[in-house]
Amino acid sequence: MYNTAGHLVEQFSLQAKDEIHRVSLTDLPAGMYVVLLKNGQTLTRKKLMLVDD
């Protein structure tokens, strides 16, 4: 995955409330992913799209 500056991103962090979650993209195939983050009773959903070069 590439960020908006065009740099390759192999892992990144998502924040849900006061907790930070690290996500590794190593060896994931291209596709649409939904990441669910749970913090106590709160559930946060983030969508990711990975594309091949």
C-alpha positions in Angstrom: 0.0 0.0 0.0 1.2 3.5 -0.7 0.5 6.6 1.2 -0.5 9.9 -0.3 3.2 10.9 -0.6 3.8 7.8 -2.7 5.9 6.0 -0.1 5.4 2.2 0.4 3.6 1.4 3.6 4.1 -2.1 5.1 2.4 -1.4 8.4 0.4 1.4 9.9 -1.5 2.4 13.1 -5.1 3.0 13.6 -6.5 4.8 16.7 -9.8 3.9 18.3 -10.6 6.1 21.2 -7.5 6.1 23.5 -6.0 2.9 22.1 -3.5 2.5 19.2 -3.6 -0.6 17.0 -0.8 -1.6 14.6 -1.7 -3.3 11.4 0.8 -5.2 9.3 0.2 -5.5 5.5 3.0 -8.0 4.9 1.8 -10.9 2.5 -1.8 -9.7 2.3 -3.2 -10.1 -1.2 -4.8 -7.2 -3.0 -8.5 -6.6 -2.1 -10.9 -4.7 0.1 -10.4 -5.3 3.9 -12.5 -4.2 6.8 -10.6 -3.8 10.1 -12.7 -3.8 13.3 -11.2 -2.2 16.4 -12.7 -2.9 19.8 -12.0 -0.7 22.8 -14.3 -1.6 25.7 -17.9 -1.4 24.5 -16.9 0.8 21.4 -16.4 -0.8 18.0 -14.7 1.2 15.3 -14.7 0.1 11.6 -12.0 1.1 9.1 -12.0 0.2 5.4 -8.7 -0.5 3.6 -8.2 -1.1 -0.1 -4.9 -2.9 -1.1 -4.0 -2.8 -4.8 -1.3 -4.5 -6.8 1.3 -2.4 -8.6 
